[in-house]
Amino acid sequence: MTHVPGPVDPARLREVLDGPWAAVRDAHRTQLDERFLPVYGETGDEARARITRLLAELPTGMGMPSAFPAEYGGRSDIGGSIVASEMLAQVDLSLMVKAGVQWGLFGGAVMALGTERHHDAYLRDIVAARLLGCFAMTETGHGSDVQQLRTTCVYDPRTQTFDLHTPHEAARKDYIGNAARDGRMAVVFAQLVIEGRRHGVHAWLLPIRDERGRPLPGVTIEDAGPKAGLLGVDNGRLSFDHVRVPRDMLLDRYAQVAEDGTYSSPIENDSRRFFTMLGTLVRGRVSVGGAASAATRAALTIAIRYGDVRRQFGTPDADREVLLNDYLAHQRKLLPALATTYALHFAQNELVTTLTEVQGGGEPVDEHRQRELESRAADLKARQTWHATRTIQMCREACGGAGYLAENRLPGLKADTDVFTTFEGDNTVLLQLVAKGLLTGYRDEFGSLDGWGRASFVADQVREMVLERTAARSLIERLVGSVPGRDEEVAVTDRGWQLKLFEDRERHLLDGAVRRLRNGATTKKDRPFDIFNDVQDHVLAVAAAHVDRIALEAFVAGIERTADPAAQALLSRVCDLYVLGVIEADRGWFLEHGRLTPARSKAITAVVNGLLKELRPHMRTLVDGFGIPELWLHCAVLREEAGRQEVMAARDARSVSDAGDMGPRL
């Protein structure tokens, strides 16, 4: 067991947490001043006007536009762009989402799905925020099921134009950021139809407003109305009444339509083409997960710092009340959540690195790595956003009444991140896609959920899973390989045992899901929906176990990269708490499947409580390691407490000085 030797410099933690894009993080810490902070109590119209103004004032050198090529005003730095969105999320989530819509979704779609003529015509103005736009994919009746969108775009070879149409109200584009107020153009996703034949979902670039901001003919724009949070983002609804779209406004990187209506594509299979198109836009999902984790880090920093100054109830043997953070129950709330936040941060850094390697090299994309990237992005986004929702609420409660006041930031973080669990894909649907990837080996032909129910798929095409290492591969193999055969002989803090346990749970759950799918295919051949629906709970458990493992592997890799011995020892103990917290939460499964004995299960609770006591002196250090500038916390109660501490320190200093002056006179 590794013990923390003593005080740890938070700067040493920050070095490893900041990762490869430390310069981007530091640039934002320096450049995002009080202008960019949230304004508490403003109206929706005020918030929208403020956020739109700030969008053009954001630093661009290392900001979110850095993903674009240099010739259009960027730096070709995809990873830096995602890290920039994390930093914005710690300042103002409305600003982060507005920027994400402009540069990640709208601009990203033009870049990824368009060709040189689209890039030359629009990207410079998009990057400079002179041309604001929307990403019009989601429909009222089809959210996560993008492949079944109802909006149509029918090609007419006589006029060489497309007819874009919303056939009914459920097909309107809904929840669209930048639509209600600021968007001048939209990337619109619709079903391409040529001579009565559907070719699947494609994307077009369409002007929606004129130079005075009025909707163009055939375009109906509505405000989505009041929301729980993100007041600065102008979400709206778009619908189209037979709008004529020029042929060259089809974003045609993956499919072309000739003047006579001849359709061609380098990817023949419709489903494969669709998922290839969506795969190029995975950056948005990675950014949402990273932003949720960034907001969680801010909430934990506020709650832990408050708990270090707020006292409640006294003890019989002391005349001072007890600090909140000294209570075991309070530690039980905050420290396991903090440990999970560390694990997810390391996993996010690994994911951003992988994204940069897969999509940022200029070489043809490796299809297997792309599928693995998409799966990990979906899995991690679900875990990060659910963790944010639970943890920010817990932080709010941990701060009592102070946590309910807008001036203390937590209510805004809670309201603004709540939608992230469905933003960029509903989490439950995402986890099903992750499990599908594990079960099928990312087979393209099963592009929709219908593929789960085919008897031939279930009976013949499920392959045995091979675990994909995510980080520090050789180290993890060595640690797992060193575990003795009898688990009861190994301490629960042995890293190899922990890694092996997480791997074993994932394998066992996957094997069980395969068996249940095969059994269902035998008894329900004519009911494909029931085959999958009956094992949906099992499938979701597979995906959850998968993300737990990849987060642990990323944490282990992060510890290995840590140069400072004291910081490395502290991170090792935080990692132990993350692992044992996961085991405690899923204790029933581990007991039912013989992975834990009752005695060892009880021992884990005792070890966790011991870890909490050991980590208690380092709580402030651990949140300081996130490197969130004091200004960004924007929390009145912390400012007040800091002021009181200064007054008390000055008073104590005067008392000491007075006592010293009196000494010689006595």
C-alpha positions in Angstrom: 0.0 0.0 0.0 1.3 3.4 -1.0 1.0 6.1 1.6 1.1 9.9 0.9 4.4 11.0 2.5 3.4 14.6 3.3 2.2 17.9 1.8 1.8 17.9 -2.0 2.3 20.9 -4.2 -0.9 21.4 -6.2 1.2 22.6 -9.1 2.6 19.1 -9.5 -0.9 17.7 -9.8 -1.8 20.4 -12.3 1.1 19.4 -14.5 -0.2 15.9 -15.0 -3.8 16.9 -15.1 -3.3 19.6 -17.8 -1.8 17.0 -20.1 -0.5 17.6 -23.6 -2.4 20.9 -24.0 -1.2 22.6 -20.9 -0.3 25.7 -23.0 -3.9 26.0 -24.1 -5.2 25.7 -20.6 -2.8 28.3 -19.3 -3.6 30.7 -22.1 -7.3 30.6 -21.1 -6.5 31.0 -17.4 -4.6 34.2 -18.4 -6.9 35.6 -21.0 -10.5 34.9 -19.8 -11.0 37.8 -17.4 -14.1 39.1 -15.5 -15.8 40.1 -18.8 -16.6 36.5 -19.5 -18.1 35.6 -16.1 -21.8 34.7 -15.8 -24.1 37.5 -14.7 -26.5 36.3 -12.0 -30.1 37.3 -12.3 -30.1 38.5 -15.9 -33.1 37.9 -18.2 -33.0 35.5 -21.1 -32.7 38.4 -23.6 -29.9 40.0 -21.7 -28.1 36.7 -21.5 -28.4 36.1 -25.2 -27.2 39.6 -26.1 -24.2 39.3 -23.7 -23.1 35.8 -24.9 -23.4 36.9 -28.6 -21.2 39.9 -27.9 -18.6 37.8 -26.0 -18.4 35.2 -28.7 -16.6 37.7 -31.0 -14.3 38.7 -28.1 -13.0 35.3 -27.3 -9.3 34.8 -27.8 -8.9 32.9 -31.0 -5.2 32.0 -31.0 -5.6 28.9 -28.8 -9.4 28.9 -28.6 -12.1 26.7 -30.1 -11.5 27.9 -33.7 -8.0 26.4 -33.5 -9.3 23.1 -35.0 -9.6 24.7 -38.4 -6.7 24.8 -40.9 -4.4 27.8 -40.7 -5.5 29.1 -44.1 -8.9 29.7 -42.7 -7.8 31.2 -39.4 -7.2 28.2 -37.2 -4.2 26.1 -36.2 -5.2 22.6 -37.3 -5.3 21.7 -33.6 -8.3 19.5 -32.9 -7.2 18.6 -29.4 -6.5 22.2 -28.5 -10.0 23.1 -29.6 -11.6 20.5 -27.3 -9.5 21.6 -24.4 -10.5 25.2 -25.1 -14.2 24.2 -24.7 -13.4 22.6 -21.4 -11.8 25.8 -20.2 -14.8 27.9 -21.4 -17.1 25.5 -19.5 -15.5 26.5 -16.2 -16.2 30.2 -17.0 -19.7 30.2 -18.5 -21.5 27.2 -19.9 -23.7 29.3 -22.2 -20.7 30.8 -23.8 -19.1 27.3 -24.2 -22.3 25.9 -25.8 -22.7 29.0 -28.1 -19.1 28.6 -29.2 -19.5 24.9 -29.6 -22.5 25.4 -31.9 -20.7 27.9 -34.0 -17.3 26.3 -34.3 -17.8 22.7 -33.3 -21.1 21.8 -34.9 -21.9 24.4 -37.6 -18.3 25.1 -38.7 -17.2 21.6 -38.0 -19.9 20.2 -40.3 -18.9 22.5 -43.1 -15.3 21.5 -42.6 -15.8 17.8 -42.3 -18.7 17.3 -44.8 -18.0 20.0 -47.3 -15.4 20.3 -50.0 -12.9 23.1 -51.0 -15.5 25.3 -52.6 -17.5 25.4 -49.4 -14.4 25.9 -47.3 -13.2 28.8 -49.4 -16.6 30.5 -49.5 -17.6 30.3 -45.8 -14.9 29.1 -43.4 -13.0 32.3 -42.9 -16.2 34.1 -41.9 -17.3 31.2 -39.7 -14.0 31.2 -37.9 -14.0 34.9 -37.4 -17.7 34.7 -36.1 -18.8 37.1 -38.9 -21.1 34.4 -40.1 -23.1 32.7 -37.4 -24.8 29.4 -38.1 -26.8 26.4 -36.8 -26.6 22.7 -36.9 -30.1 21.5 -37.8 -30.1 17.8 -37.3 -32.5 16.9 -34.4 -36.2 16.7 -35.1 -39.1 16.9 -32.7 -40.1 13.3 -33.5 -36.6 11.9 -34.1 -34.0 12.9 -31.6 -31.3 10.2 -31.2 -32.6 8.1 -34.2 -31.0 10.4 -36.8 -31.1 7.8 -39.5 -34.9 8.0 -39.6 -35.2 11.8 -40.0 -38.4 12.8 -41.8 -37.2 16.0 -43.4 -36.8 15.5 -47.2 -34.6 17.1 -49.8 -35.7 16.0 -53.3 -33.5 16.7 -56.3 -35.1 18.2 -59.5 -32.7 17.8 -62.5 -34.7 20.3 -64.5 -33.9 23.2 -62.2 -30.8 21.6 -60.7 -32.0 22.4 -57.3 -33.2 20.4 -54.2 -36.6 20.8 -52.7 -36.2 20.9 -48.9 -39.4 20.2 -47.1 -40.7 19.6 -43.6 -43.6 17.1 -44.2 -45.3 17.5 -40.7 -44.8 19.1 -37.4 -42.9 16.2 -35.8 -40.3 16.6 -38.6 -39.4 20.2 -37.7 -35.8 20.8 -36.5 -36.0 21.3 -32.8 -33.7 22.6 -29.9 -31.4 24.1 -32.5 -28.7 26.4 -31.0 -28.2 29.8 -32.7 -31.6 29.4 -34.5 -33.9 31.6 -32.5 -31.9 34.8 -32.8 -28.4 34.8 -34.4 -28.0 32.1 -37.0 -27.8 33.3 -40.7 -27.1 29.9 -42.2 -27.8 26.3 -41.2 -26.3 22.9 -42.0 -29.6 21.0 -42.5 -29.7 17.2 -42.4 -32.5 15.5 -44.4 -33.3 12.4 -46.5 -31.9 12.7 -50.0 -34.4 11.6 -52.6 -33.7 11.3 -56.4 -36.4 10.1 -58.8 -38.3 8.5 -55.9 -35.3 6.6 -54.5 -34.0 7.5 -51.0 -30.2 7.6 -50.5 -30.2 8.2 -46.8 -29.4 11.2 -44.7 -27.2 13.9 -46.2 -26.4 17.5 -45.2 -26.9 20.9 -47.0 -25.7 24.4 -46.3 -28.7 26.7 -46.3 -29.2 30.5 -45.7 -32.1 30.9 -43.3 -32.1 34.7 -42.7 -31.5 37.8 -44.8 -29.0 40.5 -44.0 -31.6 42.2 -41.7 -32.2 39.0 -39.7 -35.6 38.2 -41.3 -36.4 34.6 -42.2 -36.0 33.8 -45.8 -39.0 32.7 -47.9 -40.2 29.2 -47.0 -38.2 29.1 -43.7 -40.2 29.3 -40.5 -38.2 30.2 -37.4 -39.5 29.9 -33.8 -38.0 30.4 -30.4 -37.9 27.1 -28.4 -39.1 29.1 -25.4 -37.9 29.3 -21.7 -35.4 26.6 -20.6 -34.1 25.4 -17.3 -30.6 26.7 -18.0 -28.2 27.9 -20.7 -30.1 31.2 -21.0 -27.5 32.7 -23.2 -28.1 30.2 -26.0 -30.8 31.0 -28.5 -32.4 27.6 -29.1 -35.0 27.6 -31.8 -37.1 25.6 -34.2 -36.8 25.5 -38.0 -39.2 24.2 -40.6 -39.1 24.4 -44.4 -41.9 24.8 -46.9 -40.5 23.5 -50.2 -37.4 25.7 -50.0 -35.2 25.6 -53.2 -31.6 24.7 -52.5 -28.9 25.1 -55.2 -27.2 21.8 -56.2 -23.8 23.1 -55.1 -25.0 23.6 -51.5 -25.0 19.9 -50.9 -22.1 19.2 -48.5 -20.7 16.6 -50.9 -17.5 15.2 -49.5 -19.1 11.7 -49.2 -21.7 11.9 -51.9 -22.2 13.8 -55.1 -25.2 14.6 -57.3 -24.6 15.4 -60.9 -26.6 17.9 -62.9 -28.7 15.1 -64.4 -29.4 13.6 -61.0 -26.8 10.8 -61.1 -25.8 9.9 -57.6 -22.3 8.8 -56.7 -20.4 8.1 -53.5 -17.1 6.5 -52.6 -19.0 4.6 -49.9 -21.7 2.4 -51.5 -23.5 1.2 -48.4 -26.0 3.7 -47.2 -25.6 2.8 -43.5 -21.9 2.8 -43.7 -21.9 6.2 -45.4 -24.2 7.6 -42.8 -22.0 6.4 -39.9 -18.9 7.6 -41.7 -20.4 11.1 -42.0 -21.4 11.1 -38.3 -18.1 9.8 -37.3 -16.4 12.9 -38.6 -18.5 15.0 -36.2 -17.5 13.0 -33.1 -15.7 16.0 -31.8 -18.9 17.5 -30.5 -19.6 14.5 -28.3 -16.1 14.6 -26.9 -16.5 18.3 -26.2 -19.7 17.8 -24.3 -18.3 15.1 -22.1 -15.2 17.2 -21.4 -17.3 20.3 -20.6 -19.5 18.3 -18.1 -16.4 17.1 -16.3 -15.0 20.7 -16.2 -18.2 21.9 -14.6 -18.0 19.1 -12.1 -14.5 20.1 -11.2 -15.7 23.7 -10.5 -18.6 22.4 -8.4 -16.3 20.2 -6.3 -13.8 23.0 -5.8 -16.6 25.2 -4.4 -18.0 22.5 -2.2 -14.7 21.3 -0.8 -13.4 24.8 -0.2 -16.6 25.7 1.5 -16.4 22.6 3.7 -12.9 23.7 4.8 -14.2 26.9 6.3 -17.8 26.2 7.3 -18.3 24.8 10.8 -21.3 23.0 12.1 -22.0 21.6 15.6 -19.4 21.3 18.4 -18.0 18.4 20.4 -18.2 17.9 24.1 -14.4 18.2 24.5 -13.9 21.4 22.4 -15.3 24.9 22.4 -15.1 25.2 18.6 -17.5 23.8 16.1 -16.4 21.1 13.6 -15.4 21.8 10.0 -17.8 20.1 7.5 -15.0 18.4 5.8 -14.0 16.7 9.1 -17.2 14.7 9.2 -17.0 11.2 7.7 -20.5 11.5 6.2 -19.3 14.7 4.4 -16.1 13.0 3.2 -18.3 10.1 2.0 -20.2 12.6 -0.2 -17.3 14.5 -1.6 -14.2 12.4 -1.8 -15.5 9.4 -3.9 -17.0 11.9 -6.3 -13.7 13.7 -6.5 -11.8 10.4 -7.1 -14.2 9.6 -10.0 -13.7 13.1 -11.4 -10.0 12.5 -11.4 -10.5 9.2 -13.2 -12.8 10.7 -15.8 -10.4 13.6 -16.4 -7.5 11.3 -17.2 -9.8 9.3 -19.5 -10.9 12.5 -21.2 -7.2 13.4 -21.8 -6.6 10.0 -23.3 -9.7 10.3 -25.5 -8.7 13.8 -26.8 -5.2 12.4 -27.6 -6.8 9.5 -29.5 -9.1 11.8 -31.4 -6.1 13.9 -32.5 -4.2 10.9 -33.7 -7.2 9.4 -35.6 -8.6 12.6 -37.2 -5.8 15.1 -37.1 -3.0 13.5 -39.0 -4.1 14.3 -42.5 -3.8 10.6 -43.4 -6.8 8.4 -44.4 -8.7 7.5 -41.3 -8.2 4.0 -39.9 -11.7 2.6 -39.9 -11.2 0.3 -36.9 -9.6 3.1 -34.8 -12.4 5.5 -35.8 -15.1 3.0 -34.6 -13.2 2.5 -31.4 -13.0 6.3 -31.0 -16.7 6.8 -31.5 -17.5 4.0 -29.1 -15.3 5.4 -26.4 -16.6 9.0 -26.9 -20.2 7.8 -26.5 -19.4 5.7 -23.4 -17.3 8.4 -21.7 -19.8 11.2 -22.6 -22.6 9.2 -20.9 -20.5 8.6 -17.8 -19.2 12.1 -17.5 -22.6 13.8 -17.9 -24.4 11.5 -15.5 -21.6 12.0 -13.0 -21.9 15.8 -13.5 -25.6 15.7 -12.8 -25.3 13.6 -9.6 -22.1 15.4 -8.3 -23.2 19.0 -8.8 -26.5 18.2 -7.0 -24.5 16.6 -4.2 -22.2 19.7 -4.0 -25.3 21.9 -3.9 -26.6 19.9 -0.9 -23.2 19.9 0.7 -23.2 23.7 0.8 -26.6 23.9 2.4 -28.6 27.1 1.9 -25.5 28.8 0.5 -25.5 26.3 -2.3 -29.0 27.4 -3.3 -28.1 31.0 -3.9 -27.3 31.9 -7.5 -24.4 34.1 -6.4 -22.6 30.9 -5.2 -22.5 29.5 -8.8 -23.8 26.0 -8.0 -27.4 26.5 -9.1 -26.2 27.8 -12.5 -23.8 24.8 -12.9 -26.7 22.5 -12.1 -29.2 24.0 -14.5 -26.7 24.5 -17.3 -25.3 20.9 -17.3 -28.6 19.1 -16.8 -29.3 19.0 -20.6 -25.9 17.4 -21.2 -27.3 14.0 -20.5 -29.3 14.2 -23.7 -27.2 16.7 -25.6 -25.2 15.2 -28.4 -27.1 11.9 -27.9 -29.3 10.5 -25.1 -27.1 8.6 -22.7 -29.1 5.4 -22.7 -29.0 5.2 -26.4 -25.3 6.0 -26.5 -24.6 3.1 -24.1 -26.5 0.7 -26.3 -24.3 1.8 -29.2 -21.2 1.2 -27.1 -22.4 -2.3 -26.2 -23.3 -3.0 -29.8 -19.8 -2.1 -30.8 -18.4 -4.5 -28.2 -20.7 -7.3 -29.4 -20.3 -6.9 -33.2 -16.7 -5.7 -33.5 -18.0 -2.5 -35.1 -19.6 -4.3 -38.0 -20.9 -1.6 -40.3 -23.8 -3.6 -41.7 -25.6 -3.4 -38.4 -26.0 0.3 -38.6 -29.4 0.5 -36.8 -30.8 -1.2 -33.8 -32.8 -3.5 -36.1 -29.5 -5.4 -36.6 -29.6 -6.6 -33.0 -32.6 -8.7 -33.7 -31.5 -10.7 -36.7 -31.2 -14.3 -35.8 -28.2 -14.7 -38.0 -26.5 -11.8 -36.3 -27.2 -13.2 -32.8 -26.4 -16.8 -33.6 -23.5 -16.6 -36.0 -21.8 -13.2 -36.1 -21.0 -12.4 -32.5 -17.3 -12.7 -32.1 -15.4 -13.1 -28.8 -14.4 -9.8 -27.4 -10.8 -8.8 -27.3 -10.1 -6.1 -24.7 -8.7 -2.9 -26.3 -6.1 -1.4 -24.0 -6.5 2.3 -23.8 -3.3 3.5 -22.2 -0.1 2.3 -20.6 -0.6 -1.0 -22.3 2.7 -2.7 -21.2 2.4 -1.5 -17.7 -1.2 -2.7 -17.3 -0.4 -6.1 -18.8 2.5 -6.4 -16.3 0.3 -5.5 -13.4 -2.5 -7.8 -14.3 -0.1 -10.6 -15.0 1.5 -10.4 -11.6 -1.7 -11.1 -9.7 -1.6 -14.5 -7.8 -4.2 -17.1 -8.7 -6.0 -16.8 -5.3 -7.7 -13.3 -5.1 -8.2 -13.6 -1.4 -4.4 -13.5 -1.0 -4.2 -10.0 -2.6 -4.9 -6.7 -0.9 -7.8 -4.8 -2.3 -5.4 -1.9 -3.0 -3.2 -4.0 -5.2 -3.4 -2.3 -8.6 -3.1 -5.5 -10.6 -6.0 -7.1 -8.7 -8.1 -4.0 -9.3 -7.4 -4.0 -13.0 -8.0 -7.7 -13.3 -11.3 -7.4 -11.4 -12.6 -4.7 -13.7 -11.6 -6.7 -16.8 -13.2 -9.8 -15.5 -16.5 -8.0 -14.8 -16.6 -6.6 -18.3 -15.8 -10.0 -19.9 -18.4 -11.8 -17.7 -21.1 -9.3 -18.5 -20.4 -9.4 -22.2 -20.4 -13.2 -22.2 -23.7 -13.2 -20.4 -25.3 -10.7 -22.9 -24.1 -12.9 -25.8 -25.7 -16.0 -24.2 -29.0 -14.2 -23.6 -29.1 -12.9 -27.2 -28.5 -16.3 -28.6 -31.2 -17.8 -26.4 -33.6 -15.1 -27.5 -32.8 -15.8 -31.1 -33.7 -19.4 -30.7 -37.0 -18.8 -29.0 -38.1 -15.5 -30.6 -37.0 -15.7 -34.2 -40.0 -13.8 -35.5 -39.8 -11.1 -32.8 -36.6 -9.3 -33.5 -37.4 -6.3 -31.3 -38.1 -8.6 -28.3 -34.7 -10.4 -28.7 -32.8 -7.2 -27.9 -35.4 -5.5 -25.7 -35.3 -8.5 -23.3 -31.6 -8.1 -22.6 -31.4 -4.3 -22.7 -30.6 -4.1 -19.0 -27.7 -6.5 -19.5 -26.4 -4.5 -22.5 -26.4 -1.3 -20.6 -24.4 -3.0 -17.8 -21.8 -4.1 -20.3 -21.2 -0.5 -21.4 -21.0 0.8 -17.9 -18.4 -1.8 -17.0 -16.5 -0.9 -20.1 -16.2 2.7 -19.2 -15.2 1.9 -15.6 -12.3 -0.1 -17.0 -11.0 2.4 -19.5 -11.2 5.2 -16.9 -9.1 3.0 -14.5 -6.5 2.3 -17.2 -6.3 6.0 -18.0 -5.8 6.8 -14.3 -3.0 4.2 -14.0 -1.3 5.8 -17.1 -1.7 9.2 -15.5 0.0 8.0 -12.3 2.8 6.5 -14.3 3.4 9.9 -16.0 3.6 11.8 -12.8 7.1 12.9 -12.1 6.8 14.2 -8.5 6.9 11.3 -6.0 4.6 12.9 -3.5 2.0 13.8 -6.2 2.3 10.3 -7.6 1.6 8.7 -4.1 -1.4 11.0 -3.6 -2.8 10.1 -7.0 -2.3 6.4 -6.3 -4.5 6.7 -3.1 -7.1 8.7 -5.1 -7.1 5.9 -7.7 -7.7 3.3 -4.9 -10.7 5.3 -3.7 -12.1 5.4 -7.3 -11.8 1.7 -7.7 -13.2 0.8 -4.3 -16.0 3.3 -4.8 -17.0 1.5 -8.0 -16.8 -1.9 -6.2 -18.9 -0.6 -3.3 -21.6 0.8 -5.7 -21.8 -2.6 -7.6 -21.2 -4.8 -4.5 -24.2 -6.9 -5.2 -22.9 -8.0 -8.6 -19.5 -8.8 -7.2 -20.9 -10.9 -4.4 -23.5 -12.7 -6.5 -20.9 -13.7 -9.0 -18.3 -14.8 -6.5 -15.8 -12.1 -7.2 -16.0 -11.0 -3.5 -16.5 -12.9 -0.4 -18.7 -11.4 2.3 -15.6 -10.9 4.5 -13.7 -9.1 1.7 -16.7 -7.0 0.9 -16.8 -5.8 4.5 -13.1 -5.2 4.4 -13.5 -2.9 1.4 -15.8 -0.6 3.5 -13.2 -0.4 6.2 -10.5 0.4 3.6 -12.6 3.1 2.0 -13.1 4.8 5.4 -9.4 4.6 6.1 -8.7 6.2 2.7 -11.1 9.0 3.5 -9.3 9.8 6.7 -5.9 9.6 4.9 -7.1 11.9 2.1 -8.9 14.4 4.3 -5.8 16.6 4.7 -5.4 16.7 1.0 -8.9 17.7 -0.1 -8.0 21.3 -0.8 -4.8 20.3 -2.5 -6.7 17.9 -4.8 -9.1 20.6 -6.0 -6.4 23.2 -6.2 -4.7 20.8 -8.6 -7.5 21.5 -11.1 -5.9 24.9 -11.6 -9.2 26.8 -11.7 -8.5 30.5 -11.3 -10.1 32.1 -8.2 -11.9 34.6 -10.4 -13.6 31.8 -12.4 -15.2 30.2 -9.4 -17.3 33.4 -9.2 -18.7 32.3 -5.8 -19.7 34.9 -3.2 -19.4 32.7 -0.2 -15.8 31.9 -0.9 -15.0 35.5 -1.4 -16.7 36.3 1.9 -14.9 33.6 3.7 -11.6 34.7 2.2 -12.3 38.2 3.5 -13.1 36.9 6.9 -9.9 34.9 7.0 -7.9 38.0 6.1 -9.5 40.0 8.9 -8.9 37.2 11.4 -5.3 36.8 10.3 -4.7 40.6 10.6 -6.3 40.6 14.0 -4.2 37.7 15.2 -1.1 39.4 13.8 -2.0 42.6 15.8 -2.5 40.5 18.9 0.9 39.0 18.6 2.4 42.4 17.9 0.7 43.9 21.0 1.9 41.0 23.2 5.4 41.5 21.9 5.3 45.2 22.7 4.1 44.5 26.2 6.9 42.1 27.0 9.7 44.6 27.8 7.4 46.7 29.9 6.5 43.9 32.3 
